[in-house]
Amino acid sequence: HELDKFMEEKVEESKESGKTSSPNPEYKKLHTKISNLRQYFSPTYRYNRSLSEVEEVERLKEILKLEKKRSLLRSSKPGPGYRIYYVRYADDFRIGINGPLSLAERTRKEVEVFLREKLRLTLNMDKILTTAADKGVEFV
């Protein structure tokens, strides 16, 4: 129960840290240009369809070129904020962090100190993993 309260404070603190990301203007500019070029091929396009077959092919090539360029960009940029997520089941828990690795390491140390000093418990260092979210984590 005490750990839950401690982590609840950490979670709430993270919610007040600011936005975790912001739109990437370069990505948005390319996305808009691609959308505008694609409109011509929509059945509901309301403007004159006066492109020749060669011009249509060129337009499609331009769309593909821009899509390839866009695929190399992130749609958003990291913001100044971070988020902490906490899940507990029985005596097992997971802490998720949307933020820098240094924050994950600092949070782990804070939890370790809290458990040792307040609850007189120790973490099993063999079970502690710092893993990127896209690698997945097992629970229990």
C-alpha positions in Angstrom: 0.0 0.0 0.0 2.8 2.4 0.9 4.6 1.7 -2.4 1.3 2.4 -4.3 1.1 5.8 -2.6 4.7 6.6 -3.3 4.3 5.7 -7.0 1.0 7.6 -7.2 2.9 10.7 -6.2 5.5 10.0 -8.9 2.8 9.4 -11.5 1.0 12.7 -10.6 4.3 14.6 -10.7 4.9 13.3 -14.2 1.5 14.5 -15.4 2.5 18.1 -14.4 5.9 17.9 -16.2 4.6 19.3 -19.5 3.9 17.8 -22.9 5.8 14.6 -23.9 5.9 15.5 -27.6 5.0 18.2 -30.1 4.3 18.0 -33.8 7.2 18.0 -36.1 6.6 21.0 -38.5 8.8 19.5 -41.3 6.8 16.2 -41.2 3.5 18.1 -41.1 4.6 20.2 -44.1 5.4 17.1 -46.2 2.2 15.4 -45.1 0.1 18.3 -46.2 1.9 18.5 -49.5 1.3 14.8 -50.1 -2.4 15.1 -49.2 -2.8 18.0 -51.6 -1.2 16.1 -54.4 -3.3 13.0 -53.7 -6.6 15.0 -53.8 -6.4 15.1 -57.6 -6.9 11.3 -57.7 -10.0 11.4 -55.4 -13.3 10.7 -57.1 -14.8 13.7 -55.3 -12.1 16.1 -56.5 -14.0 19.2 -57.4 -11.5 21.0 -59.6 -10.6 20.6 -63.2 -9.0 17.2 -64.0 -6.9 18.5 -66.9 -3.7 16.6 -66.3 -2.4 14.4 -69.1 -1.4 10.8 -68.5 2.2 11.8 -68.4 1.5 14.5 -65.8 -0.5 12.1 -63.7 2.5 9.7 -63.7 4.8 12.5 -62.7 2.5 13.5 -59.9 2.4 9.9 -58.6 6.2 9.8 -58.8 6.4 13.1 -56.8 4.0 11.6 -54.2 6.1 8.5 -53.8 9.3 10.6 -53.5 7.7 12.8 -50.8 6.3 9.7 -49.0 9.8 8.2 -48.9 11.2 11.4 -47.5 8.4 11.7 -44.9 9.1 8.1 -43.8 12.5 9.1 -42.6 11.1 11.7 -40.3 9.4 11.4 -36.9 5.8 12.8 -36.8 6.5 14.4 -33.5 9.5 15.8 -31.5 10.2 14.9 -27.9 8.8 17.5 -25.6 10.1 18.7 -22.2 7.7 16.5 -20.2 7.7 12.8 -19.2 5.2 10.3 -18.0 5.5 7.5 -15.4 3.2 4.5 -15.4 2.8 2.1 -12.5 1.1 -1.3 -12.4 1.2 -3.8 -9.5 -0.1 -7.3 -9.2 0.4 -9.0 -5.8 4.1 -8.6 -5.0 5.1 -7.9 -8.6 5.1 -4.4 -10.2 6.2 -2.7 -13.4 7.1 1.0 -13.9 6.9 2.4 -17.4 8.5 5.7 -18.3 8.0 7.8 -21.3 11.2 9.8 -21.0 15.0 9.6 -21.0 16.9 6.6 -19.8 18.4 8.8 -17.0 14.9 9.3 -15.6 14.3 5.5 -15.6 17.6 5.0 -13.7 16.9 7.8 -11.2 13.3 6.4 -10.6 14.7 2.9 -10.0 17.1 4.3 -7.5 14.4 6.3 -5.7 12.1 3.2 -5.5 15.0 1.1 -4.3 15.8 3.6 -1.5 12.1 3.9 -0.6 11.7 0.1 -0.3 14.8 -0.2 1.7 14.3 2.7 4.1 10.5 2.8 4.5 9.5 -0.8 4.1 12.8 -2.6 4.9 12.6 -4.6 1.6 15.2 -5.1 -1.0 14.9 -5.4 -4.8 16.0 -8.6 -6.5 18.6 -7.1 -8.8 18.4 -10.2 -11.0 14.8 -9.4 -11.9 15.3 -5.7 -12.6 15.4 -4.9 -16.3 15.5 -1.5 -18.0 14.0 -2.3 -21.4 12.8 -0.2 -24.3 9.0 -0.4 -24.6 9.1 -1.7 -28.1 11.0 -4.8 -26.9 8.0 -5.7 -24.6 7.9 -6.8 -21.0 6.5 -9.9 -19.3 4.4 -9.6 -16.3 4.4 -12.5 -13.7 
